[in-house]
Structures are given as structure tokens and as C-alpha cells.
Amino acid sequence: KIDAQPKTVYLGIKYQFGQKAKRNTTVTFNFSEWSLRRNILELFNEIDLYKSLSIIRLSINCSNFENRPTTRGSIFEYEKELKEKSLFKHCTKIRQKYGVDMIKTAVEMI
């Protein structure tokens, strides 16, 4: 098992009449499902320029993986990020063993 974290997150949006919006960002958080979701939502809110058009495709990509622990970011959020990472690992184990829908966050239940 490789315990690597992505350093670049990319989001691309394709709209119904061919318009596109895309952006990538360098991340400074410890990777977890929830921190990735927050980061993608922030990118989405920044680049969603054609709000009246239907979205036909979202592209999400993580790249530039590093094995070293994250040393950038807020020292005030570091402990919270470590707890999220631990929770993410435990949730992943349960989902692998019992199925993806075994554990859901409140956002997923809406």
C-alpha cells in the first residue's frame, strides 16, 4: 500500500453548448475525502461561470503525489486534518469490506 497524497487537484466543467471552464490548484491539506470535497467545491464556486447552462460533464483529477507528509498549511488546522485522515482511512476499510453505501456523511444523505 502506498500512502501518498496529491498535491494538485484539477476540476473541469463542460456545459451543454460546448463552453468549458477549468482550473487546478496546489493543495496544502492532508488528504481525506472531506478535505478533497471542500477543495473541489471551492474550485467549482470559482469557475462556474455559466450558471444558467446545464453541466454535462465534471472532470476531477488528482496528481503530483508525494509520500512525504504535508508540512504546509495552517498549524491551527493540522490536528483536525490528522483526525479527518484517520477517520477517512477507517471509513475506507469499512466501505471496502461491506460496500460503498455502508457509511454515508450527512451531505450524502440529502
Order of alpha helices (4+ residues) and beta strands (2+ residues): beta-beta-alpha-beta-alpha-alpha
